Amino acid sequence: MSKTMILKPLESVANINTEELIALNIKIKEYLDTLKLADDVSDSFKDMLFKLGTTEEQYILAIRAGLTSDKIFLKRSPSEDRINCYNKVLLQTWKANMDIQYVLFCFKISSQMETIAVLAQATQSYGPYPKAIRVLVVETKQQQDVLVVGLADKSGIIKAICYERSLASKFQKNKTLLIRNFQKGRSCVIINKNTQIAPATPLTDIQETILHQAKCLVNPTPPELVELKDITAPSPGTQAPLVTVCGEVVQDEAPHSVGQAAQEVRNILIKDKSTTMPLALWNKATKSPVKTGDRIHVPPPSTKKGTIIALEEADDNLLLTVLTNDGDLTMCTLPTALRTLLLRGTVEETLQHISDRQYIFSLRGSTIEKLAPAFSSPSTSTNGTTSKPSTENKN
């Protein structure tokens, strides 16, 4: 070529003889093939056109007639036909062999982009997702060794879990990114060492409601604060909602053990305005420094849904590795009293039994307080919610 250019496939045009162009295309290939076998090639681009008996315009049309997709052609003379693609400045700097291949991805990006709305409906992928996404980084939060990111575009929101430390710094709030080669989890985007991230043109005019939802993916809105007088028992067979309560401790009992598993329980009485209600603190919560006269704020335990992928015994407890539907890999402890809810014979037999089943976990820190299959409604934990003083096993 006399200059570098991008050529597109030739479309049918009434005044162009396609058959002649295809014949010329074959003639060009035959000419270039003879150069590969020649010992000394000194032909210039003009020399080639003279030997082919054509013009540069016809030459370009003939090349386009043989294309099925866009292709870049570099400024080269026929004598450079057997030389790898190179850049003159890089070659002078590198002073070694190079073989550069131009990628036309940027010219096809619009047809290979995916919106979050479509991505959210896609099934879980076990390799790189085939399309790219252009997203706005709305919120970020570091959780141990992973970075949790709330992403948004005009169509919706999705959470990203970044396991690759070298890429974490690219997720800056209010920056728009083009993300490729990520993995699609059940309900999130998984960023690993193979993921490619680049700055992109800004996404604007995203609705405020979408931006708020993206923030809540990373920092969920805390459960509603409910006054003691407004708390009612749930209907039989329904799950009690998680709530946050406040009140003054007016009575405090010493912790004591209950049940065969000897779980620790501490019953206190809290009062807010004219309403008094009992509250049971279990296990680690029994060691809380609260005392009579203190005003306390009691949030509910967190609830997660996921699959148990590893299981091992530690003393009388079970250590579980859970892959949550948010893409988090969580290590948690299943107390002795709850072992029977999960164990089926040996650990190996249990892993085969649970397979890919989904479970709902009610967690206080890293300790599981409630465990139930996802297809049933687990009862609400009494640790952090109101309950009657207990003298029996919590479960």
C-alpha positions as CSV (number, residue, x, y, z in Angstrom):
1,M,0.0,0.0,0.0
2,S,1.1,3.6,-0.7
3,K,-0.3,4.5,2.8
4,T,-1.8,2.8,5.8
5,M,-5.5,2.4,5.6
6,I,-8.4,0.3,6.9
7,L,-10.4,-1.4,4.1
8,K,-13.9,-2.8,4.4
9,P,-15.5,-5.6,2.4
10,L,-16.8,-4.4,-1.0
11,E,-20.6,-4.2,-1.2
12,S,-22.4,-4.9,-4.5
13,V,-22.5,-1.7,-6.6
14,A,-24.3,-1.5,-10.0
15,N,-21.5,0.1,-11.9
16,I,-18.7,-2.1,-10.6
17,N,-17.8,-5.4,-12.3
18,T,-17.3,-7.7,-9.3
19,E,-16.0,-10.6,-11.4
20,E,-13.2,-8.5,-12.9
21,L,-12.2,-7.4,-9.4
22,I,-12.1,-11.0,-8.1
23,A,-10.0,-12.0,-11.1
24,L,-7.6,-9.1,-10.3
25,N,-7.6,-10.1,-6.6
26,I,-6.4,-13.6,-7.6
27,K,-3.7,-12.1,-9.9
28,I,-2.5,-9.9,-7.0
29,K,-2.1,-13.0,-4.7
30,E,-0.2,-14.9,-7.5
31,Y,2.2,-11.9,-7.9
32,L,2.8,-11.7,-4.1
33,D,3.4,-15.5,-4.0
34,T,6.1,-15.2,-6.6
35,L,7.9,-12.6,-4.4
36,K,8.0,-15.1,-1.5
37,L,10.2,-17.4,-3.6
38,A,12.4,-14.6,-5.2
39,D,15.9,-14.2,-3.9
40,D,16.0,-10.4,-4.5
41,V,13.0,-8.2,-4.5
42,S,13.3,-4.5,-5.3
43,D,9.8,-3.8,-6.7
44,S,8.2,-0.6,-5.4
45,F,4.4,-0.2,-5.1
46,K,4.3,1.6,-8.5
47,D,6.3,-1.2,-10.0
48,M,3.7,-3.7,-8.8
49,L,0.8,-1.7,-10.2
50,F,2.7,-1.5,-13.6
51,K,3.3,-5.3,-13.7
52,L,-0.4,-6.0,-12.8
53,G,-1.6,-3.5,-15.4
54,T,-3.9,-1.7,-13.0
55,T,-4.4,1.5,-11.1
56,E,-4.2,2.1,-7.4
57,E,-8.0,2.7,-7.3
58,Q,-8.7,-0.6,-9.0
59,Y,-6.1,-2.4,-6.8
60,I,-7.9,-1.2,-3.7
61,L,-11.3,-2.3,-5.0
62,A,-9.8,-5.7,-5.9
63,I,-8.4,-6.1,-2.3
64,R,-11.8,-5.2,-0.9
65,A,-13.6,-7.7,-3.1
66,G,-11.7,-10.5,-1.3
67,L,-12.4,-9.3,2.2
68,T,-15.0,-10.7,4.6
69,S,-14.4,-8.3,7.4
70,D,-12.6,-5.1,8.1
71,K,-8.8,-5.3,7.8
72,I,-5.9,-2.9,8.2
73,F,-3.2,-2.6,5.5
74,L,0.1,-1.0,6.4
75,K,2.1,1.3,4.2
76,R,4.6,-1.2,2.7
77,S,6.3,-1.8,-0.6
78,P,6.2,-5.3,-2.3
79,S,9.9,-5.7,-1.3
80,E,8.7,-5.8,2.4
81,D,6.3,-8.6,1.8
82,R,8.3,-11.1,3.9
83,I,9.0,-8.7,6.7
84,N,7.1,-8.9,10.0
85,C,4.9,-6.0,10.9
86,Y,6.9,-3.4,12.7
87,N,7.0,0.2,14.0
88,K,10.0,2.1,12.9
89,V,10.4,4.0,16.3
90,L,9.9,0.9,18.3
91,L,12.3,-1.1,16.1
92,Q,15.0,1.5,16.6
93,T,14.4,1.5,20.3
94,W,14.0,-2.2,20.8
95,K,16.7,-3.2,18.3
96,A,15.3,-6.8,18.1
97,N,12.8,-8.7,16.1
98,M,9.1,-7.7,16.5
99,D,5.8,-8.9,15.0
100,I,3.1,-6.4,15.7
101,Q,-0.5,-7.2,15.0
102,Y,-3.0,-4.4,14.8
103,V,-6.4,-5.1,16.5
104,L,-9.5,-3.4,15.1
105,F,-11.5,-4.1,18.3
106,C,-12.1,-0.4,18.8
107,F,-13.9,-0.2,15.5
108,K,-16.2,-3.0,16.4
109,I,-16.8,-2.2,20.0
110,S,-20.4,-1.0,19.5
111,S,-21.4,-4.4,18.2
112,Q,-19.6,-6.3,21.0
113,M,-20.8,-4.3,24.0
114,E,-23.3,-5.6,26.5
115,T,-25.6,-3.6,28.7
116,I,-25.9,-4.4,32.4
117,A,-29.6,-5.3,32.0
118,V,-28.7,-8.0,29.4
119,L,-25.6,-9.1,31.3
120,A,-27.7,-9.6,34.5
121,Q,-29.9,-12.1,32.6
122,A,-26.9,-14.1,31.3
123,T,-26.0,-17.5,32.9
124,Q,-22.9,-18.0,35.0
125,S,-19.8,-18.3,32.9
126,Y,-16.8,-20.4,33.8
127,G,-14.5,-18.6,31.4
128,P,-14.1,-15.0,30.0
129,Y,-17.5,-13.4,29.1
130,P,-17.5,-12.9,25.4
131,K,-18.6,-9.3,25.4
132,A,-17.4,-6.0,27.0
133,I,-19.3,-3.7,29.3
134,R,-19.0,0.1,29.6
135,V,-19.9,1.0,33.2
136,L,-19.7,3.8,35.7
137,V,-18.0,3.1,39.1
138,V,-20.5,4.3,41.6
139,E,-19.2,2.9,44.9
140,T,-16.3,0.8,46.2
141,K,-15.4,-1.0,49.5
142,Q,-12.4,-3.0,50.5
143,Q,-13.4,-6.3,52.2
144,Q,-10.3,-8.2,53.4
145,D,-8.4,-9.2,50.3
146,V,-11.1,-8.3,47.8
147,L,-12.6,-5.1,46.5
148,V,-16.4,-4.8,46.2
149,V,-17.6,-2.4,43.5
150,G,-21.1,-1.1,42.6
151,L,-21.3,-0.6,38.8
152,A,-24.1,1.1,36.8
153,D,-25.1,2.1,33.3
154,K,-28.4,3.5,32.0
155,S,-30.0,0.0,31.9
156,G,-29.3,-1.1,35.5
157,I,-26.8,-2.1,38.2
158,I,-24.5,-5.0,39.0
159,K,-21.9,-5.8,41.7
160,A,-18.2,-6.5,40.8
161,I,-15.9,-8.5,42.9
162,C,-12.2,-7.7,42.2
163,Y,-9.8,-10.5,43.3
164,E,-6.8,-9.1,41.5
165,R,-4.9,-6.5,43.6
166,S,-3.1,-5.0,40.6
167,L,-6.5,-4.0,39.0
168,A,-8.1,-2.6,42.2
169,S,-6.6,0.8,41.8
170,K,-8.4,1.2,38.4
171,F,-11.8,1.3,40.1
172,Q,-12.1,4.9,41.0
173,K,-15.5,6.3,42.0
174,N,-17.3,8.3,39.3
175,K,-15.0,7.0,36.5
176,T,-16.3,5.2,33.4
177,L,-14.5,2.0,32.5
178,L,-14.5,-0.5,29.6
179,I,-14.2,-4.0,31.1
180,R,-13.4,-7.1,29.1
181,N,-12.5,-10.8,29.8
182,F,-14.3,-10.8,33.2
183,Q,-16.2,-13.7,34.5
184,K,-20.0,-13.6,35.0
185,G,-21.0,-15.0,38.4
186,R,-24.6,-15.8,39.4
187,S,-25.4,-12.2,40.2
188,C,-22.1,-10.3,39.9
189,V,-19.0,-9.6,37.7
190,I,-15.8,-11.4,38.8
191,I,-12.6,-9.5,38.1
192,N,-9.4,-11.7,37.9
193,K,-5.9,-11.5,36.5
194,N,-7.2,-12.1,32.9
195,T,-9.6,-9.1,33.0
196,Q,-8.7,-6.1,30.9
197,I,-9.8,-2.6,32.1
198,A,-9.4,0.6,30.3
199,P,-10.8,4.2,30.7
200,A,-13.8,4.9,28.6
201,T,-15.9,7.8,27.4
202,P,-18.0,9.1,30.3
203,L,-21.5,7.6,30.9
204,T,-23.9,10.5,31.7
205,D,-27.6,10.9,32.4
206,I,-27.9,7.8,34.6
207,Q,-31.0,8.1,36.7
208,E,-30.5,8.9,40.4
209,T,-32.5,5.9,41.5
210,I,-30.1,3.6,39.6
211,L,-27.0,5.3,41.2
212,H,-28.6,4.9,44.6
213,Q,-29.2,1.2,44.0
214,A,-25.6,0.8,42.9
215,K,-24.4,2.3,46.1
216,C,-26.6,0.0,48.1
217,L,-25.0,-3.0,46.4
218,V,-21.8,-2.1,48.3
219,N,-23.2,-0.5,51.4
220,P,-26.7,-1.9,51.9
221,T,-29.2,0.3,53.7
222,P,-29.4,-0.9,57.3
223,P,-32.6,-2.6,58.4
224,E,-35.4,-0.2,59.6
225,L,-35.2,1.0,63.1
226,V,-38.5,-0.1,64.8
227,E,-39.8,1.0,68.1
228,L,-40.4,-1.8,70.6
229,K,-44.1,-1.0,70.8
230,D,-44.4,-1.6,67.0
231,I,-42.8,-5.1,67.0
232,T,-45.3,-7.9,66.5
233,A,-44.9,-11.7,66.1
234,P,-44.9,-13.0,62.5
235,S,-47.7,-15.2,61.2
236,P,-47.0,-18.9,61.4
237,G,-44.9,-20.2,58.5
238,T,-43.6,-16.7,57.6
239,Q,-40.2,-15.3,58.1
240,A,-39.8,-12.5,60.6
241,P,-38.3,-9.4,59.0
242,L,-34.9,-8.2,60.2
243,V,-35.1,-5.0,62.3
244,T,-32.9,-2.8,64.4
245,V,-34.1,-1.9,67.9
246,C,-33.0,0.6,70.6
247,G,-33.7,0.7,74.3
248,E,-32.3,1.0,77.8
249,V,-31.2,-2.1,79.6
250,V,-33.3,-2.3,82.8
251,Q,-32.5,-5.9,83.8
252,D,-29.5,-8.1,83.2
253,E,-29.0,-11.8,84.0
254,A,-25.7,-13.6,84.2
255,P,-24.9,-15.9,81.2
256,H,-25.7,-19.6,81.6
257,S,-25.5,-22.7,79.4
258,V,-28.5,-24.4,77.9
259,G,-29.1,-27.6,75.9
260,Q,-26.8,-30.5,75.2
261,A,-24.5,-28.3,73.2
262,A,-24.1,-26.1,76.2
263,Q,-24.7,-22.9,74.3
264,E,-24.3,-19.7,76.3
265,V,-27.3,-17.4,76.6
266,R,-27.8,-14.1,78.5
267,N,-31.2,-12.7,79.0
268,I,-31.7,-9.0,79.3
269,L,-34.7,-6.7,79.5
270,I,-34.7,-3.5,77.4
271,K,-37.2,-0.5,77.7
272,D,-38.1,2.2,75.2
273,K,-40.6,4.8,76.4
274,S,-43.4,2.8,78.0
275,T,-42.7,-0.6,76.3
276,T,-40.5,-3.3,77.9
277,M,-39.3,-6.3,76.0
278,P,-37.0,-9.3,76.7
279,L,-33.9,-9.8,74.5
280,A,-31.8,-13.0,74.4
281,L,-28.0,-12.7,73.7
282,W,-26.4,-15.9,72.5
283,N,-22.8,-17.2,72.5
284,K,-20.3,-14.4,71.7
285,A,-23.0,-11.8,72.3
286,T,-23.2,-12.9,75.9
287,K,-19.7,-11.2,76.4
288,S,-21.1,-7.8,75.5
289,P,-20.0,-5.1,78.0
290,V,-23.5,-3.6,78.2
291,K,-24.9,-3.3,81.7
292,T,-28.1,-2.1,83.4
293,G,-28.7,1.6,82.6
294,D,-27.0,1.5,79.2
295,R,-28.9,2.5,76.2
296,I,-28.2,0.1,73.4
297,H,-28.6,-0.2,69.6
298,V,-29.1,-3.8,68.4
299,P,-28.7,-4.4,64.7
300,P,-29.9,-7.7,63.2
301,P,-27.5,-10.4,61.9
302,S,-26.6,-10.4,58.2
303,T,-28.2,-12.9,55.9
304,K,-26.5,-14.5,52.9
305,K,-27.4,-17.0,50.2
306,G,-24.9,-19.3,48.6
307,T,-23.3,-22.7,48.0
308,I,-21.0,-24.6,50.4
309,I,-17.9,-25.5,48.4
310,A,-15.7,-26.8,51.2
311,L,-16.2,-28.3,54.6
312,E,-13.8,-29.4,57.4
313,E,-14.1,-30.3,61.1
314,A,-12.4,-28.2,63.7
315,D,-12.8,-29.4,67.3
316,D,-16.6,-29.7,67.7
317,N,-17.4,-27.1,65.1
318,L,-17.5,-27.2,61.3
319,L,-15.6,-24.7,59.1
320,L,-17.5,-23.9,56.0
321,T,-16.3,-22.1,52.8
322,V,-19.3,-20.5,51.1
323,L,-19.5,-19.0,47.7
324,T,-22.3,-16.5,48.0
325,N,-24.5,-15.4,45.2
326,D,-22.8,-12.1,45.3
327,G,-19.5,-13.7,44.3
328,D,-17.9,-13.5,47.8
329,L,-15.9,-16.3,49.2
330,T,-16.7,-16.5,52.9
331,M,-15.2,-18.5,55.7
332,C,-17.6,-19.2,58.5
333,T,-18.1,-21.5,61.5
334,L,-21.1,-23.8,62.1
335,P,-21.5,-24.3,65.8
336,T,-21.8,-27.8,67.3
337,A,-25.6,-27.4,67.9
338,L,-26.2,-26.9,64.2
339,R,-24.1,-29.8,62.9
340,T,-27.1,-32.1,62.6
341,L,-28.7,-29.6,60.1
342,L,-25.9,-30.2,57.6
343,L,-23.9,-33.4,58.4
344,R,-24.9,-36.6,56.6
345,G,-22.4,-39.2,57.8
346,T,-18.8,-38.2,57.1
347,V,-17.6,-34.9,55.8
348,E,-17.0,-36.5,52.3
349,E,-20.5,-38.0,52.3
350,T,-22.0,-34.6,53.4
351,L,-20.2,-32.8,50.5
352,Q,-21.6,-35.3,48.0
353,H,-25.1,-34.9,49.6
354,I,-25.2,-31.1,49.5
355,S,-23.5,-30.8,46.1
356,D,-24.6,-27.5,44.5
357,R,-27.5,-26.9,46.8
358,Q,-28.3,-23.3,47.8
359,Y,-28.5,-22.4,51.5
360,I,-29.5,-19.3,53.4
361,F,-27.1,-18.3,56.3
362,S,-27.9,-16.0,59.1
363,L,-24.5,-14.7,60.3
364,R,-23.2,-12.9,63.3
365,G,-19.7,-12.0,62.4
366,S,-18.3,-15.3,61.0
367,T,-20.5,-17.6,63.1
368,I,-23.6,-19.1,61.5
369,E,-26.6,-18.6,63.8
370,K,-29.3,-20.0,61.4
371,L,-29.0,-22.3,58.4
372,A,-31.7,-23.5,56.0
373,P,-32.0,-24.7,52.4
374,A,-32.8,-21.9,50.1
375,F,-36.2,-23.4,49.1
376,S,-37.5,-23.0,52.6
377,S,-37.9,-20.0,54.9
378,P,-35.4,-19.9,57.7
379,S,-36.6,-18.6,61.0
380,T,-35.1,-15.3,62.1
381,S,-32.2,-15.3,64.5
382,T,-32.9,-14.2,68.0
383,N,-29.4,-12.8,68.4
384,G,-29.9,-9.1,67.7
385,T,-33.7,-9.3,67.5
386,T,-36.3,-9.4,70.2
387,S,-37.2,-12.7,71.7
388,K,-38.5,-14.2,74.9
389,P,-35.9,-15.3,77.5
390,S,-34.8,-18.8,76.7
391,T,-34.1,-21.7,78.9
392,E,-33.8,-24.3,76.2
393,N,-31.6,-24.9,73.2
394,K,-31.9,-22.1,70.7
395,N,-32.4,-24.5,67.8
